Structures are given as structure tokens and as C-alpha cells.
Amino acid sequence: AQAGVQLFHDGPSTSLMHNKFAVVDDRWVWAGSANFTYYGAVSNANAMALIDSPPVAAIYRDRFARLWGDGLSHGTSDAHAWQEGNPSVATVDGIGVEVWFTPNWDAVDRLVEIIEGAEESIHFEIFAFTLDSVRAALDARCGEVELVGLYDPGQDAGGASVASDPWCADALILPAKLKGSVGYNKLHHKLLIVDGASPDAVVAFGSMNWSNAGATENDENLMILKDPGVAGLFEAEFATRLGEAMGR
């Protein structure tokens, strides 16, 4: 504000402007799960992507413009239905990029669709997990594909999380145990990796927790990348967090 930057606050609404993205020079997009905070940078586990693509930048800038013009009123305006149930798509160096914004339950249906399409493996890391539909989709694949997941133990403390409910014997679902000396360590990911070792690998991540608020109340973004090379980077992060959870 002191530099003359125009700012807008979304006020006292119980819904949140929960996005974490920036668009620079109509070319660069910085998006993912990390808040622009000290702990978001140094102690929480997050995923962010830096994408050099004017088409992807246009998708996010359009959303920003609509939020700004809408006064960040969340689910109360038709401006939030502008995607009309369809994703915005682009291709970056041969990599498919699919972007969803919420409030929009179709984003949850897309996650379920990706889970249902798994051929080999499903790996996930999630902060808030209260959506029965996503849990049911994962349960249905248990024993059919490798199912391994991590959740934030702090989010489970209130009893609303479905992450620690009993899973089938073939699943490995564990509370995260992040290592670090700073404290306030959270598994803040909202990450799904399907068939990460396959040419058809899919990664879904962003700001949207697997919760009713994330799907139907908050302003969020969900990015889906279709590329085995990108999936390998996320799988390496997942392996590190899994090793921590298993005491390695």
C-alpha cells in the first residue's frame, strides 16, 4: 500500500479468498498450495509450479479480473460460474495443463474421475480431507491399484477428517511427520498423483482442500498436469514425505 499498489480485502465473509497464485507480465504463473508467509516457505510441506506460458497466464489473469470486478463476494455472484462446468485448458511444451476454479463442485467430480481412471497407482498428500465423495472413490480403488496417502495429523484432531478412518488392508495411509527445526510443521499439500510412473501420469494440485468449503464456498484453483516428467518431480517429493512418515 505504501508503494501505491491498489489492494482489495474480501471482508468479513466466512468464505475465503484461498487462492495462492500470481501472474507476472501476462507470461508467468506462480500457483500451488503455499501461502505467502514465513511458515508457508520454511516449515510447511507445499507444492508450487512456475509456468512460463502466456495461454496459462491468460487463464489466471481472467480469473483475477473477474474476482476483482466481483468484489470477492465468493459464491454469491454469477461471476463464479463463468467456467460453466468446464475446465480451462492449454498446452505448454507438449504438457497438458487443465485449470479449474471454485466454487465449483465439478472440480471435485474431476478429481474423482482421475481417481477412477487410475491403472497402476494413486498417491496423495492432503491437508484438510472431509469430502466423502473423494474418500469413496479412493476406497473403491483400494486393492485394485497401489493406494498410498499422507494426511496432516493436526487436521484430523477435530474428528471431521475422513483421512484416518479405517481403510482396506491393501492401503497405506499415514499421518505426516515432517522434519524441521522451525516448528509449526504442516502437511499443507492438496496433491494427487495418479500412475506417476506411467506415460499417462496425471498430477492434480493447487489451493483446493478436499473439503466442502474448498469445493463450494472458497475461491480456489486446481491445476492438473499430464506429463510423466512432471509427475516424477512430484513423486520424488511424495517419497520424501512418505519416508518421514515411516520413520526413515
C-alpha positions, 0 to 999 in steps of 0.5 A: 500500500505504501508503494501505491499498489491498489489492494482489495480485502474480501471482508468479513465473509466466512468464505475465503479468498484461498487462492495462492497464485500470481501472474507476472507480465501476462507470461508467468504463473506462480500457483500451488498450495503455499501461502505467502508467509514465513511458515508457508516457505520454511516449515510447511510441506507445499507444492508450487509450479512456475509456468512460463506460458502466456495461454496459462497466464491468460487463464489466471489473469481472467480469473483475477479480473473477474474476482476483482470486478466481483468484489470477492463476494465468493459464491454469491455472484454469477461471476463464479460460474463463468467456467460453466462446468468446464475446465480451462485448458492449454498446452505448454511444451507438449504438457497438458495443463487443465485449470479449474476454479471454485466454487465449483463442485465439478472440480471435485467430480474431476478429481474423482474421475482421475481417481477412477481412471487410475491403472497402476497407482494413486498417491496423495498428500492432503491437508484438510480431507472431509469430502466423502465423495473423494474418500469413496472413490479412493476406497473403491480403488483400494486393492485394485491399484497401489493406494498410498496417502499422507494426511496432516495429523493436526487436521484430523484432531477435530474428528471431521477428517475422513483421512484416518478412518479405517481403510482396506488392508491393501492401503497405506495411509499415514499421518505426516511427520515432517522434519524441521527445526522451525516448528509449526510443521504442516502437511499443507499439500492438496496433491494427487498423483495418479500412475506417476510412473506411467506415460499417462501420469496425471498430477492434480494440485493447487489451493483446493482442500478436499473439503466442502468449503474448498469445493463450494464456498472458497475461491480456489484453483486446481491445476492438473498436469499430464506429463510423466516428467512432471509427475516424477518431480512430484513423486520424488517429493511424495517419497520424501514425505512418505519416508518421514512418515515411516520413520526413515 
